[in-house]
Amino acid sequence: MTIETDISHKIPHPIGDNVPRVDAREKVIGSALFADDLQFGPGLLYARIKRSTLPHAYIKRIDTSRARQLPGVKAVVTGEDYPGLIGLYLQDRYIFCRERVRYVGDPVAGVAAISEEIAEKALDLIEVEYEPLPGVFDPEFGASPEAPVLHPDLGQYEVANFIFPEPGSNISNHFRVRKGDVEAAWVQCDAIVEHKYRSISQSDVQVIAPYVGGGFGCKAGVSMEALAVAIAWKLRGRPVKLRLTREEEFYASFVRQGVVAHFKMGCDKDGRLLAMENKFFWDGGAYTEYGVNITRAAGYSSSGPYDVPNMKTDSYCVYTNHPVGGPMRGFGMPEMHAGLEQCIDELAYAIHMDPVQFRKINCIKTGSTLITGMTMHPTGLTECLVKAAEAIGWGRKDPPSAPNKRRGKGIALMWKAPAMPPNAGSSAKVALNEDGTVTVSVGGQEIGQGSFTIAAQIAAAALGVPVETVRVASPLDTNYSPYEWQTVASRLTWSMGNAVSAAARDARQQILEMVAKAWNEKPEDLDIIDGKVISYRSEESIPLKNIVIYGISLPNNEGWVGGPVLGRGTFMPTYVTGLDAETGQGPRAVVHYTVGAQAVEVEVDTDTGKVEVIRGVAAFDVGKAINPDMVKAQMEGGFVQGLSTALFESLQLKEGILQNPSFVDYRIATSADVPHNIQAIIVETPQDDGPWGARGIGEHAMVPTIPAIANAIYDAIGIRVGAPPYTSEKVYLAMLDAGLIEE
Amino acid sequence: MAQHAITLTINGEWEQVVVPSQMTLLQMLREKLARTGTKNGCMAGECGACTVLLNGEPVNSCMVLAVECDGMHIVTVEGLMQDGVLDPVQHTIIEHGGVQCGFCTPGILISARALIDRNPDPSEDEIREALVGNLCRCTGYLRIVDAVKDAAALSRQAATL
């Protein structure tokens, strides 16, 4: 399918321009509203949540009587009030726990009171008696028959038809790929590497959604929302506010899933990949929400961006007594690529081939048959690889800045498809206003990625008006905003962009037909340029503001044509097919893959173990950069988030209890930690089903950073440090172990 | 709990507020006065989203009690723009594309303004150091650092006019 773009060459339009963000001004003057900024007046009540203090236990008794008697408390709710199960792909949890708790932080009761302080006091007055149960704290163990079963009712849960739980075990989804004959291929291999990696730990409702501060995953789906609704339900007519503390945010919203990943891959002496066998045990946490689909996405993408003729993959989502695993920028891809891209380097070294050359031979190319049987669409992965390698000065070793330091360079590739149901749809409205300006209505949220600016650019381009005259209606409100599946998966520029483009073209067509009738011309001879309808035939011209509400009067009092103009547009991919449950095979597993490469140069301090990333290069194939500056901003921000994950970040769980729920103990990169130079390179191989050829870039930008840095550390000191984060302590101890330094 | 009547200026305007003893400056701004430009990110002095100027010094307003501010002068992000003209730090952060989700932006702008006020010509390292208490998850900081550099230059130009 091709989205019509023939108008683009005729009229000036802002596609490919660095249009300033439409939301920037209100965000710098302090008037942009986020959810906590909304004012509800003196009737507002405040909610707090009583949470489980044990990772796994039966609830023997809950006594809320003392809490209910505290002056100022308006409602107390528990699992008894809400017996229904919820969940996105697998309905496996209650809003408030019933019978048992499954992680530290599991909601047990909720309170609403006239102040946060009173609500907090009421929590202390709720008595919960538990009977502790043995826990599961490792996904590989959790998948074994020895592990205690955390969800005995797994077989009764409602489940989406592309998710495959194994009742009687802790496996909430098992995704398989079987392509070719892996066993036969091992015999032909001249080199095989095998590694195990532990990766990064871990419509009755009206929704009015003002701006959302950095999403990155944990705000997708339903985490705290059901709690607030359940409490407010008991207090008809009163607004109730539930605000998580920063500490709760660390374990009571979704966390990145940990993974234990086994990789085995082999190639012949010319460097051709012959086979790969991967097994992933995802730490899904106590419930699933998105976890089962991360498992699926990692399964169908488990070869990484490589052409692998023989493939065997088993990707398991496993229940554990950890915080609920969910989406976090990359949706399983950073975790999977972290190990896979280090193995690729190892395999290249095993046959004495340069890692860039090895990747050039094996990376996915246009027309490659992917491991699911899908044929790869046009892709610029090789160009990304070559440009990233060139920009980092691949093959050139610069001297370190001091004698106690060692330098190294590393590179890694990535691919990622939007992981979503096959039929995730978008819709948009484009309305013309009295003054000729345009209001675009969408249901996709602005979470910092720039979706409103992109919507304005696409509407302006497809309609033929200056981008400055386009406004995007906000805040979003389910009472009037059109449908959008979800603001996730880096899919808005592509999917919502298609809907906005269709809505703008619909409005344009209405206007052209109206004017054609009034002027007695053909719509094909008319165009809209810079907010005016012009005729190529008669060379007449009329500004939109005169006609888009009131229509045009016909000569000689013959009446009027036209009237208010309202365009509508929708988009839904209809071509994604199911995959065979046993083999993972199907004609089209996903809509498309965004691909890219990152290269880094690091310096390792042999006295302290400190890893400094001196320089970074990112090259991604975005199909078409609708707003190149914002694309580059995604690549830079993603690189730094990847760097932060690689060097600093780790959820430290001990028997299910989080040890570091604060920004002091869970450190993220600051302004002092980032390299002075991050080069962002845009590659544009048009996507056939994207607006002006665009595909998403957002999550992708951090996917290859961990392995690029790990490969650079190896290049510098010859050591594979193990699981990230590559803290000074870990690197120092690894150098001691390897005998590279002495105490 | 004890209540205190305090008098202070917020963005140049005198305000009289009655606050309980344990109320923070951040809570007073957001909950009592509905000045929501200043953001609540952690309530623990870790993220910098709530940074305001207190008598010209940048502070985490979640770490300051409101009663301590009696007689003092507060500047929040809403006070940076003068007569409809953006402060150079606001102007350049837009120019450089240093705004994404915008949640950390108010605190960053205040820290940047405070830096330029005390050091009109900061080096890149000095800018990075001044912003080290303002966490940003979206941008990767580079565009913000460049914006502050330009804002300092613009501020120097304005001062010499």
Boltz contact constraints between the chains, C-beta under 6 A:
constraints:
  - contact:
      token1: [A, 24]
      token2: [B, 94]
      max_distance: 6.0
  - contact:
      token1: [A, 24]
      token2: [B, 99]
      max_distance: 6.0
  - contact:
      token1: [A, 27]
      token2: [B, 99]
      max_distance: 6.0
  - contact:
      token1: [A, 27]
      token2: [B, 102]
      max_distance: 6.0
  - contact:
      token1: [A, 27]
      token2: [B, 105]
      max_distance: 6.0
  - contact:
      token1: [A, 28]
      token2: [B, 90]
      max_distance: 6.0
  - contact:
      token1: [A, 29]
      token2: [B, 81]
      max_distance: 6.0
  - contact:
      token1: [A, 30]
      token2: [B, 37]
      max_distance: 6.0
  - contact:
      token1: [A, 30]
      token2: [B, 77]
      max_distance: 6.0
  - contact:
      token1: [A, 30]
      token2: [B, 78]
      max_distance: 6.0
  - contact:
      token1: [A, 30]
      token2: [B, 106]
      max_distance: 6.0
  - contact:
      token1: [A, 32]
      token2: [B, 102]
      max_distance: 6.0
  - contact:
      token1: [A, 37]
      token2: [B, 36]
      max_distance: 6.0
  - contact:
      token1: [A, 39]
      token2: [B, 34]
      max_distance: 6.0
  - contact:
      token1: [A, 213]
      token2: [B, 101]
      max_distance: 6.0
  - contact:
      token1: [A, 213]
      token2: [B, 103]
      max_distance: 6.0
  - contact:
      token1: [A, 214]
      token2: [B, 101]
      max_distance: 6.0
  - contact:
      token1: [A, 214]
      token2: [B, 137]
      max_distance: 6.0
  - contact:
      token1: [A, 214]
      token2: [B, 138]
      max_distance: 6.0
  - contact:
      token1: [A, 246]
      token2: [B, 42]
      max_distance: 6.0
  - contact:
      token1: [A, 447]
      token2: [B, 101]
      max_distance: 6.0
  - contact:
      token1: [A, 448]
      token2: [B, 100]
      max_distance: 6.0
  - contact:
      token1: [A, 448]
      token2: [B, 101]
      max_distance: 6.0
  - contact:
      token1: [A, 448]
      token2: [B, 138]
      max_distance: 6.0
  - contact:
      token1: [A, 629]
      token2: [B, 97]
      max_distance: 6.0
  - contact:
      token1: [A, 633]
      token2: [B, 97]
      max_distance: 6.0
  - contact:
      token1: [A, 636]
      token2: [B, 140]
      max_distance: 6.0
  - contact:
      token1: [A, 636]
      token2: [B, 142]
      max_distance: 6.0
  - contact:
      token1: [A, 637]
      token2: [B, 138]
      max_distance: 6.0
  - contact:
      token1: [A, 637]
      token2: [B, 139]
      max_distance: 6.0
  - contact:
      token1: [A, 637]
      token2: [B, 140]
      max_distance: 6.0
  - contact:
      token1: [A, 640]
      token2: [B, 140]
      max_distance: 6.0
  - contact:
      token1: [A, 663]
      token2: [B, 46]
      max_distance: 6.0
  - contact:
      token1: [A, 663]
      token2: [B, 47]
      max_distance: 6.0
  - contact:
      token1: [A, 664]
      token2: [B, 46]
      max_distance: 6.0
  - contact:
      token1: [A, 670]
      token2: [B, 132]
      max_distance: 6.0
  - contact:
      token1: [A, 671]
      token2: [B, 128]
      max_distance: 6.0
  - contact:
      token1: [A, 671]
      token2: [B, 131]
      max_distance: 6.0
  - contact:
      token1: [A, 671]
      token2: [B, 132]
      max_distance: 6.0
  - contact:
      token1: [A, 671]
      token2: [B, 141]
      max_distance: 6.0
  - contact:
      token1: [A, 672]
      token2: [B, 128]
      max_distance: 6.0
  - contact:
      token1: [A, 672]
      token2: [B, 132]
      max_distance: 6.0
  - contact:
      token1: [A, 674]
      token2: [B, 140]
      max_distance: 6.0
  - contact:
      token1: [A, 674]
      token2: [B, 141]
      max_distance: 6.0
